[in-house]
Amino acid sequence: MTRRSWPLAPAIAALLAAGGAMTAASQPVAPFPRQVAGNGSEQTSGGGRDYGVAFRARSAIIFWTTGPRPFGGRLMLEIVDRPAVCARTPTVSGPPLRTLNMALPIGRGALPLGRALPGRLSFSKVIAPGRVVFTAVPARATVTRVDTRPGGIWHGRLVAPGRRVPGAGILAFQGTFAARWCGSGVIFLARPA
């Protein structure tokens, strides 16, 4: 189990600033390679428990981070409790979106389709204005379709078996996703206009 508490604004600022403070040893990661494969057709659905409270999947996005490591070079899947879209700048209007996120473990070359990829699913909880606690539990994601074209949709399944975590209650998720491909870079979630 991994548990972290970060102030949102400084964490976002640090992530953005890291892009301008690179050394030769920490060059940005290349964009995700083009790939269109698979025949999955799952829709975003499913649910579980997020800090002991019912969570229902309503939308999903997927993107590739390109900043310097350790932030760059991650294929991030975000499952959201409300309709959400990709944004290039942070938005802070309205109540916070509840999200589950997972960095999908990938190797070199094409993303393996139809195979369960082990990882850690992070659950988040706003504990005070501008402060969020993240707790990660073991999970498996199976990608059944990849489409890196603009507006492409990735399909698959995500499972994090129920686990009781001290101070966090039950954390669990089981469902499917149709995640919009947001491309490469620093991506934020936003409510649809």
C-alpha atoms as an extended CHARMM CRD file, in Angstrom:
* protein
*
       193  EXT
         1         1  MET       CA              0.0000000000        0.0000000000        0.0000000000  PROA      1               0.0000000000
         2         2  THR       CA              1.2760000000        3.4690000000       -0.8900000000  PROA      2               0.0000000000
         3         3  ARG       CA             -0.2100000000        6.5190000000        0.8050000000  PROA      3               0.0000000000
         4         4  ARG       CA              0.7330000000       10.1230000000        0.1110000000  PROA      4               0.0000000000
         5         5  SER       CA             -0.7360000000       13.5290000000        0.8910000000  PROA      5               0.0000000000
         6         6  TRP       CA              0.0780000000       16.3850000000       -1.4590000000  PROA      6               0.0000000000
         7         7  PRO       CA             -1.1540000000       19.9430000000       -1.6930000000  PROA      7               0.0000000000
         8         8  LEU       CA             -2.7010000000       20.1670000000       -5.1670000000  PROA      8               0.0000000000
         9         9  ALA       CA             -1.4660000000       23.5890000000       -6.3070000000  PROA      9               0.0000000000
        10        10  PRO       CA              2.2110000000       23.0510000000       -5.3180000000  PROA      10              0.0000000000
        11        11  ALA       CA              2.1860000000       19.5270000000       -6.7870000000  PROA      11              0.0000000000
        12        12  ILE       CA              0.8400000000       20.8170000000      -10.1100000000  PROA      12              0.0000000000
        13        13  ALA       CA              3.2950000000       23.7360000000      -10.0780000000  PROA      13              0.0000000000
        14        14  ALA       CA              6.2090000000       21.3780000000       -9.3450000000  PROA      14              0.0000000000
        15        15  LEU       CA              5.1710000000       19.0890000000      -12.1830000000  PROA      15              0.0000000000
        16        16  LEU       CA              4.9770000000       22.0080000000      -14.6230000000  PROA      16              0.0000000000
        17        17  ALA       CA              8.2280000000       23.5610000000      -13.3690000000  PROA      17              0.0000000000
        18        18  ALA       CA             10.0390000000       20.2590000000      -13.7710000000  PROA      18              0.0000000000
        19        19  GLY       CA              9.6500000000       20.5910000000      -17.5270000000  PROA      19              0.0000000000
        20        20  GLY       CA             11.7470000000       23.7850000000      -17.5090000000  PROA      20              0.0000000000
        21        21  ALA       CA             14.4270000000       22.5540000000      -15.1350000000  PROA      21              0.0000000000
        22        22  MET       CA             15.7870000000       19.5760000000      -17.0240000000  PROA      22              0.0000000000
        23        23  THR       CA             19.3810000000       18.4730000000      -17.1150000000  PROA      23              0.0000000000
        24        24  ALA       CA             21.0440000000       16.3670000000      -19.7640000000  PROA      24              0.0000000000
        25        25  ALA       CA             20.4570000000       13.3030000000      -17.5750000000  PROA      25              0.0000000000
        26        26  SER       CA             16.7050000000       13.9360000000      -17.3400000000  PROA      26              0.0000000000
        27        27  GLN       CA             15.6760000000       14.6500000000      -20.9190000000  PROA      27              0.0000000000
        28        28  PRO       CA             11.9600000000       14.5050000000      -21.6840000000  PROA      28              0.0000000000
        29        29  VAL       CA             10.5130000000       11.2000000000      -22.7790000000  PROA      29              0.0000000000
        30        30  ALA       CA              9.5420000000       10.7940000000      -26.4260000000  PROA      30              0.0000000000
        31        31  PRO       CA              5.8480000000       10.8450000000      -27.3900000000  PROA      31              0.0000000000
        32        32  PHE       CA              3.9680000000        7.5490000000      -27.2150000000  PROA      32              0.0000000000
        33        33  PRO       CA              4.4370000000        5.5520000000      -30.4410000000  PROA      33              0.0000000000
        34        34  ARG       CA              1.5570000000        5.3810000000      -32.9060000000  PROA      34              0.0000000000
        35        35  GLN       CA             -0.5150000000        2.2580000000      -32.4470000000  PROA      35              0.0000000000
        36        36  VAL       CA             -3.9550000000        1.1530000000      -33.6280000000  PROA      36              0.0000000000
        37        37  ALA       CA             -4.7520000000       -2.4440000000      -32.7360000000  PROA      37              0.0000000000
        38        38  GLY       CA             -7.2610000000       -4.7370000000      -31.0690000000  PROA      38              0.0000000000
        39        39  ASN       CA            -11.0030000000       -5.1960000000      -31.3520000000  PROA      39              0.0000000000
        40        40  GLY       CA            -12.2460000000       -4.4190000000      -27.8210000000  PROA      40              0.0000000000
        41        41  SER       CA            -15.5670000000       -2.6100000000      -27.5470000000  PROA      41              0.0000000000
        42        42  GLU       CA            -16.0870000000       -2.2690000000      -23.7700000000  PROA      42              0.0000000000
        43        43  GLN       CA            -17.8870000000        0.8300000000      -22.5010000000  PROA      43              0.0000000000
        44        44  THR       CA            -17.0130000000        2.7550000000      -19.3420000000  PROA      44              0.0000000000
        45        45  SER       CA            -18.8950000000        1.0680000000      -16.5170000000  PROA      45              0.0000000000
        46        46  GLY       CA            -18.3880000000       -0.5670000000      -13.1710000000  PROA      46              0.0000000000
        47        47  GLY       CA            -17.7370000000        0.5980000000       -9.6920000000  PROA      47              0.0000000000
        48        48  GLY       CA            -16.3580000000       -0.1170000000       -6.2960000000  PROA      48              0.0000000000
        49        49  ARG       CA            -15.4500000000        1.6000000000       -3.0290000000  PROA      49              0.0000000000
        50        50  ASP       CA            -13.3120000000        4.7410000000       -2.7700000000  PROA      50              0.0000000000
        51        51  TYR       CA            -12.3810000000        5.4490000000        0.8630000000  PROA      51              0.0000000000
        52        52  GLY       CA            -15.3850000000        3.3650000000        1.8880000000  PROA      52              0.0000000000
        53        53  VAL       CA            -17.8150000000        5.3860000000       -0.2890000000  PROA      53              0.0000000000
        54        54  ALA       CA            -19.5050000000        3.9450000000       -3.3900000000  PROA      54              0.0000000000
        55        55  PHE       CA            -17.7130000000        4.9120000000       -6.6290000000  PROA      55              0.0000000000
        56        56  ARG       CA            -19.3460000000        4.6250000000      -10.0640000000  PROA      56              0.0000000000
        57        57  ALA       CA            -17.3020000000        4.9910000000      -13.2750000000  PROA      57              0.0000000000
        58        58  ARG       CA            -18.7850000000        7.5810000000      -15.6710000000  PROA      58              0.0000000000
        59        59  SER       CA            -15.8830000000        8.4530000000      -17.9930000000  PROA      59              0.0000000000
        60        60  ALA       CA            -12.2320000000        7.6410000000      -18.6610000000  PROA      60              0.0000000000
        61        61  ILE       CA             -9.1830000000        9.1780000000      -20.3170000000  PROA      61              0.0000000000
        62        62  ILE       CA             -5.7140000000        7.8610000000      -21.1050000000  PROA      62              0.0000000000
        63        63  PHE       CA             -2.5310000000        9.8380000000      -21.8450000000  PROA      63              0.0000000000
        64        64  TRP       CA              1.2760000000        9.5810000000      -22.0390000000  PROA      64              0.0000000000
        65        65  THR       CA              3.3850000000       11.8580000000      -19.8310000000  PROA      65              0.0000000000
        66        66  THR       CA              6.4400000000       13.3110000000      -21.5920000000  PROA      66              0.0000000000
        67        67  GLY       CA              8.1690000000       15.3890000000      -18.9110000000  PROA      67              0.0000000000
        68        68  PRO       CA             11.4200000000       14.3500000000      -17.2500000000  PROA      68              0.0000000000
        69        69  ARG       CA             11.4420000000       11.1960000000      -15.1780000000  PROA      69              0.0000000000
        70        70  PRO       CA             10.0240000000       10.2550000000      -12.7100000000  PROA      70              0.0000000000
        71        71  PHE       CA              6.9180000000       12.0320000000      -14.0630000000  PROA      71              0.0000000000
        72        72  GLY       CA              7.5920000000       11.3290000000      -17.7480000000  PROA      72              0.0000000000
        73        73  GLY       CA              7.2680000000        8.0410000000      -19.5350000000  PROA      73              0.0000000000
        74        74  ARG       CA              4.0330000000        6.9270000000      -17.9070000000  PROA      74              0.0000000000
        75        75  LEU       CA              0.9060000000        5.7090000000      -19.6370000000  PROA      75              0.0000000000
        76        76  MET       CA             -1.8170000000        7.0100000000      -17.3010000000  PROA      76              0.0000000000
        77        77  LEU       CA             -5.3810000000        5.6850000000      -17.1910000000  PROA      77              0.0000000000
        78        78  GLU       CA             -7.8870000000        7.8640000000      -15.2990000000  PROA      78              0.0000000000
        79        79  ILE       CA            -11.3600000000        6.5880000000      -14.3500000000  PROA      79              0.0000000000
        80        80  VAL       CA            -13.6900000000        9.4440000000      -13.3170000000  PROA      80              0.0000000000
        81        81  ASP       CA            -16.9900000000        9.5730000000      -11.4110000000  PROA      81              0.0000000000
        82        82  ARG       CA            -18.4790000000       12.2480000000      -13.7380000000  PROA      82              0.0000000000
        83        83  PRO       CA            -18.1880000000       13.1900000000      -17.3930000000  PROA      83              0.0000000000
        84        84  ALA       CA            -14.6720000000       14.5440000000      -17.9320000000  PROA      84              0.0000000000
        85        85  VAL       CA            -12.4790000000       15.5910000000      -20.8530000000  PROA      85              0.0000000000
        86        86  CYS       CA             -8.7830000000       16.2480000000      -21.4050000000  PROA      86              0.0000000000
        87        87  ALA       CA             -7.3660000000       19.7220000000      -20.7970000000  PROA      87              0.0000000000
        88        88  ARG       CA             -3.8940000000       21.2550000000      -21.2100000000  PROA      88              0.0000000000
        89        89  THR       CA             -4.2960000000       23.5990000000      -18.2210000000  PROA      89              0.0000000000
        90        90  PRO       CA             -5.6700000000       22.8990000000      -14.7190000000  PROA      90              0.0000000000
        91        91  THR       CA             -9.2280000000       23.9380000000      -13.9120000000  PROA      91              0.0000000000
        92        92  VAL       CA            -10.4900000000       24.3850000000      -10.3790000000  PROA      92              0.0000000000
        93        93  SER       CA            -14.1610000000       25.3070000000      -10.7400000000  PROA      93              0.0000000000
        94        94  GLY       CA            -16.8360000000       23.2630000000       -9.0180000000  PROA      94              0.0000000000
        95        95  PRO       CA            -16.4790000000       20.3490000000       -6.6270000000  PROA      95              0.0000000000
        96        96  PRO       CA            -13.4570000000       18.1040000000       -7.1660000000  PROA      96              0.0000000000
        97        97  LEU       CA            -13.7220000000       15.1730000000       -9.5510000000  PROA      97              0.0000000000
        98        98  ARG       CA            -13.2570000000       11.7930000000       -7.8800000000  PROA      98              0.0000000000
        99        99  THR       CA            -10.7320000000        9.8110000000       -9.8650000000  PROA      99              0.0000000000
       100       100  LEU       CA             -8.9710000000        6.4730000000       -9.8430000000  PROA      100             0.0000000000
       101       101  ASN       CA             -5.6890000000        6.3990000000      -11.7510000000  PROA      101             0.0000000000
       102       102  MET       CA             -3.1640000000        3.7890000000      -12.7750000000  PROA      102             0.0000000000
       103       103  ALA       CA              0.1640000000        4.0000000000      -14.5590000000  PROA      103             0.0000000000
       104       104  LEU       CA             -0.0080000000        1.0960000000      -16.9990000000  PROA      104             0.0000000000
       105       105  PRO       CA              3.2410000000       -0.8890000000      -17.0150000000  PROA      105             0.0000000000
       106       106  ILE       CA              4.5560000000       -1.0410000000      -20.5590000000  PROA      106             0.0000000000
       107       107  GLY       CA              7.7700000000       -2.2400000000      -22.0730000000  PROA      107             0.0000000000
       108       108  ARG       CA              9.4150000000       -1.2860000000      -25.3160000000  PROA      108             0.0000000000
       109       109  GLY       CA              7.4160000000       -1.5720000000      -28.5080000000  PROA      109             0.0000000000
       110       110  ALA       CA              3.6890000000       -2.1590000000      -28.8810000000  PROA      110             0.0000000000
       111       111  LEU       CA              1.4150000000       -2.3320000000      -25.8600000000  PROA      111             0.0000000000
       112       112  PRO       CA              0.4130000000       -5.9750000000      -25.2410000000  PROA      112             0.0000000000
       113       113  LEU       CA             -3.3040000000       -6.4800000000      -25.8500000000  PROA      113             0.0000000000
       114       114  GLY       CA             -5.5220000000       -8.9620000000      -24.0260000000  PROA      114             0.0000000000
       115       115  ARG       CA             -2.9700000000       -9.6030000000      -21.2640000000  PROA      115             0.0000000000
       116       116  ALA       CA             -3.4900000000       -8.5410000000      -17.6300000000  PROA      116             0.0000000000
       117       117  LEU       CA             -0.9370000000       -5.8590000000      -16.7380000000  PROA      117             0.0000000000
       118       118  PRO       CA             -0.1520000000       -5.6760000000      -13.0110000000  PROA      118             0.0000000000
       119       119  GLY       CA              0.1400000000       -2.2810000000      -11.3730000000  PROA      119             0.0000000000
       120       120  ARG       CA             -1.1950000000       -0.0810000000       -8.6130000000  PROA      120             0.0000000000
       121       121  LEU       CA             -4.5300000000        1.7380000000       -8.7200000000  PROA      121             0.0000000000
       122       122  SER       CA             -4.4830000000        5.0580000000       -6.8500000000  PROA      122             0.0000000000
       123       123  PHE       CA             -7.5680000000        6.2620000000       -5.0150000000  PROA      123             0.0000000000
       124       124  SER       CA             -7.7370000000        9.9430000000       -4.0550000000  PROA      124             0.0000000000
       125       125  LYS       CA             -9.5970000000       11.8430000000       -1.3610000000  PROA      125             0.0000000000
       126       126  VAL       CA             -9.7730000000       15.6030000000       -0.7880000000  PROA      126             0.0000000000
       127       127  ILE       CA             -9.0400000000       16.1080000000        2.9290000000  PROA      127             0.0000000000
       128       128  ALA       CA             -8.9550000000       19.9190000000        2.9630000000  PROA      128             0.0000000000
       129       129  PRO       CA             -9.0730000000       22.6920000000        0.3480000000  PROA      129             0.0000000000
       130       130  GLY       CA             -6.0510000000       22.1120000000       -1.8580000000  PROA      130             0.0000000000
       131       131  ARG       CA             -4.9290000000       18.8930000000       -0.0840000000  PROA      131             0.0000000000
       132       132  VAL       CA             -5.4490000000       15.3980000000       -1.4450000000  PROA      132             0.0000000000
       133       133  VAL       CA             -4.5240000000       12.0000000000       -0.0070000000  PROA      133             0.0000000000
       134       134  PHE       CA             -3.5920000000        9.2250000000       -2.4530000000  PROA      134             0.0000000000
       135       135  THR       CA             -3.6360000000        5.5350000000       -1.5250000000  PROA      135             0.0000000000
       136       136  ALA       CA             -2.5730000000        2.8490000000       -4.0150000000  PROA      136             0.0000000000
       137       137  VAL       CA             -3.5240000000       -0.8320000000       -4.0010000000  PROA      137             0.0000000000
       138       138  PRO       CA             -2.5720000000       -3.7170000000       -6.3300000000  PROA      138             0.0000000000
       139       139  ALA       CA             -4.6250000000       -3.8780000000       -9.5440000000  PROA      139             0.0000000000
       140       140  ARG       CA             -4.7030000000       -5.4420000000      -13.0150000000  PROA      140             0.0000000000
       141       141  ALA       CA             -5.5960000000       -3.7120000000      -16.2760000000  PROA      141             0.0000000000
       142       142  THR       CA             -6.2780000000       -5.5430000000      -19.5300000000  PROA      142             0.0000000000
       143       143  VAL       CA             -6.2250000000       -3.3740000000      -22.6630000000  PROA      143             0.0000000000
       144       144  THR       CA             -8.2540000000       -4.8210000000      -25.5560000000  PROA      144             0.0000000000
       145       145  ARG       CA             -7.9980000000       -1.9290000000      -28.0450000000  PROA      145             0.0000000000
       146       146  VAL       CA             -5.4110000000        0.8110000000      -28.5470000000  PROA      146             0.0000000000
       147       147  ASP       CA             -5.9530000000        3.8390000000      -30.8090000000  PROA      147             0.0000000000
       148       148  THR       CA             -3.4420000000        6.7050000000      -30.6750000000  PROA      148             0.0000000000
       149       149  ARG       CA             -5.0750000000        8.6800000000      -33.4760000000  PROA      149             0.0000000000
       150       150  PRO       CA             -6.5520000000       12.0540000000      -32.4140000000  PROA      150             0.0000000000
       151       151  GLY       CA             -9.8130000000       11.3260000000      -30.5810000000  PROA      151             0.0000000000
       152       152  GLY       CA             -9.0500000000        7.5860000000      -30.4960000000  PROA      152             0.0000000000
       153       153  ILE       CA            -10.7070000000        5.3650000000      -27.8830000000  PROA      153             0.0000000000
       154       154  TRP       CA             -8.8890000000        2.6890000000      -25.8630000000  PROA      154             0.0000000000
       155       155  HSD       CA            -10.9240000000       -0.2020000000      -24.4460000000  PROA      155             0.0000000000
       156       156  GLY       CA            -10.2960000000       -2.6630000000      -21.6570000000  PROA      156             0.0000000000
       157       157  ARG       CA            -10.9530000000       -3.9390000000      -18.1490000000  PROA      157             0.0000000000
       158       158  LEU       CA             -9.6670000000       -2.8630000000      -14.7340000000  PROA      158             0.0000000000
       159       159  VAL       CA             -9.7950000000       -4.8250000000      -11.4720000000  PROA      159             0.0000000000
       160       160  ALA       CA             -8.5640000000       -3.8870000000       -7.9900000000  PROA      160             0.0000000000
       161       161  PRO       CA             -9.8150000000       -6.5390000000       -5.5440000000  PROA      161             0.0000000000
       162       162  GLY       CA            -11.3330000000       -5.1260000000       -2.3590000000  PROA      162             0.0000000000
       163       163  ARG       CA             -8.8260000000       -4.2360000000        0.2990000000  PROA      163             0.0000000000
       164       164  ARG       CA             -9.3990000000       -2.6840000000        3.7160000000  PROA      164             0.0000000000
       165       165  VAL       CA             -6.7520000000       -0.0200000000        4.3620000000  PROA      165             0.0000000000
       166       166  PRO       CA             -6.3200000000        1.5680000000        7.8160000000  PROA      166             0.0000000000
       167       167  GLY       CA             -7.5110000000        5.1720000000        7.6610000000  PROA      167             0.0000000000
       168       168  ALA       CA             -8.9500000000        4.7280000000        4.1620000000  PROA      168             0.0000000000
       169       169  GLY       CA            -11.6720000000        2.1140000000        4.5890000000  PROA      169             0.0000000000
       170       170  ILE       CA            -12.3350000000       -0.2300000000        1.6980000000  PROA      170             0.0000000000
       171       171  LEU       CA            -10.6490000000        0.4590000000       -1.6440000000  PROA      171             0.0000000000
       172       172  ALA       CA            -11.8850000000       -1.6090000000       -4.6000000000  PROA      172             0.0000000000
       173       173  PHE       CA            -12.8640000000       -1.3140000000       -8.2580000000  PROA      173             0.0000000000
       174       174  GLN       CA            -14.0710000000       -3.6670000000      -10.9650000000  PROA      174             0.0000000000
       175       175  GLY       CA            -15.1800000000       -2.4530000000      -14.3470000000  PROA      175             0.0000000000
       176       176  THR       CA            -14.4960000000       -1.6930000000      -17.9830000000  PROA      176             0.0000000000
       177       177  PHE       CA            -13.3640000000        1.4310000000      -19.7980000000  PROA      177             0.0000000000
       178       178  ALA       CA            -13.6570000000        3.2400000000      -23.1070000000  PROA      178             0.0000000000
       179       179  ALA       CA            -10.9450000000        5.8440000000      -22.4880000000  PROA      179             0.0000000000
       180       180  ARG       CA            -10.4420000000        8.8120000000      -24.7950000000  PROA      180             0.0000000000
       181       181  TRP       CA             -6.8180000000        9.1460000000      -25.9650000000  PROA      181             0.0000000000
       182       182  CYS       CA             -5.5600000000       12.5860000000      -24.9020000000  PROA      182             0.0000000000
       183       183  GLY       CA             -2.1330000000       12.3150000000      -26.5140000000  PROA      183             0.0000000000
       184       184  SER       CA              1.2150000000       13.1130000000      -24.9680000000  PROA      184             0.0000000000
       185       185  GLY       CA              2.2160000000       15.8180000000      -22.5170000000  PROA      185             0.0000000000
       186       186  VAL       CA              0.9160000000       17.2400000000      -19.2500000000  PROA      186             0.0000000000
       187       187  ILE       CA             -2.8140000000       16.4970000000      -19.1750000000  PROA      187             0.0000000000
       188       188  PHE       CA             -5.4720000000       17.5970000000      -16.6880000000  PROA      188             0.0000000000
       189       189  LEU       CA             -9.0830000000       16.5500000000      -16.2490000000  PROA      189             0.0000000000
       190       190  ALA       CA            -11.8620000000       19.0680000000      -16.8640000000  PROA      190             0.0000000000
       191       191  ARG       CA            -15.6250000000       19.0990000000      -16.9520000000  PROA      191             0.0000000000
       192       192  PRO       CA            -17.1290000000       19.1920000000      -20.4700000000  PROA      192             0.0000000000
       193       193  ALA       CA            -18.1050000000       22.6900000000      -21.6100000000  PROA      193             0.0000000000
